Amino acid sequence: MTLGSVLFSSKAIFIKLAYVERYDALLMLAWRMAFALPVFLAVGAYEVVKRREYGRPLPRMADAAGAIAVGLVGYYLAMVLDFTGLLYITAQLERLTLFTYPIFLLFIGAAFFGMRLSASGIIAAAITYSGLAFVFLTDFSLGGSNVALGTALVLASAISFAVYQLMAKRYITRMGSTMFTSLALSGAALTTLVHVFLARGGLDTSVSPNYLMLAAGTGLLATVIPSFIVNAGMGRIGAASTAMVSNVSPLITIYFAVILLGEEFTLAHGIGTALVVAGVGFHTWREFKAS
């Protein structure tokens, strides 16, 4: 789980480095999924062959369709929002904003899934969003409306991913994490490629080898491998515990954003980051203790 969180954390770094060459969210997203899709299809095909060989049942059509639908909400929609948001904000602010998804899990779960909204959860939310506001206001003073737009898009992405986390557990339990990941991510990847073909008429191949390497890193190291690791972990320990383990991810992203991207990390960023990590960490620790 920790490895999956670290690899997921590298996504924003790969994307920001690619944006230096081509400032195009849809292009990077399409190349990411072009590299990831063959792996998801191959793993899914292997899982089908293995199940038939050992006489294990394949997922019902309704469950397969449900897994694909969850993938569209949790990956396709979330990716479009996230990649577009990264055009306007730093990798640090993007990771901290996405990192708040466990708080959205709390409120969405209470509103639509019958989960209990506790006082400790509300306290955690207040700590988390005060920290995010601290970082946002610091960056807003430099970037203005672009920072507001980018943060709103990534917040919407975090909400989308929270819905995915809540809906995925059921399908992972029914069909296993490997089959679920293959179906959900293949659906998201195919939808992304259809999107770029409809919007652009095809995938732009005039990019440099360096750009392709960054896209491959995003698609394989920051998508394929951590997707299987995190979904496998979520199937075993649940969404709340998964979120708890992921507490390391903002710190990894911030470190590489400063070292590789040259982003500024001020005292205000440090205070805001500490509050966000403390708030989410407190909430997920309480959820872990209660489970």
Secondary structure, DSSP 4 states (H G I P E B T S, - for coil): -HHHHHHHHTHHHHHHHHHHH---HHHHHHHHHHHHHHHHHHHHHHHHHHHHHTTPPPPPHHHHHHHHHHHIIIIIIHHHHHHHHTTTS-HHHHHHHHHTHHHHHHHHHHHHS-----HHHHHHHHHHHHHHHHHHHHHHHHHTHHHHHHHHHHHHHHHHHHHHHHHHHHHHHHH-HHHHHHHHHHHHHHHHHHHHHHHHSS------HHHHHHHHIIIIIIIIHHHHHHHHHHHHHHHHHHHHHGGGHHHHHHHHHHHHS-----HHHHHHHHHHHHHHHHHHHHHHHH-
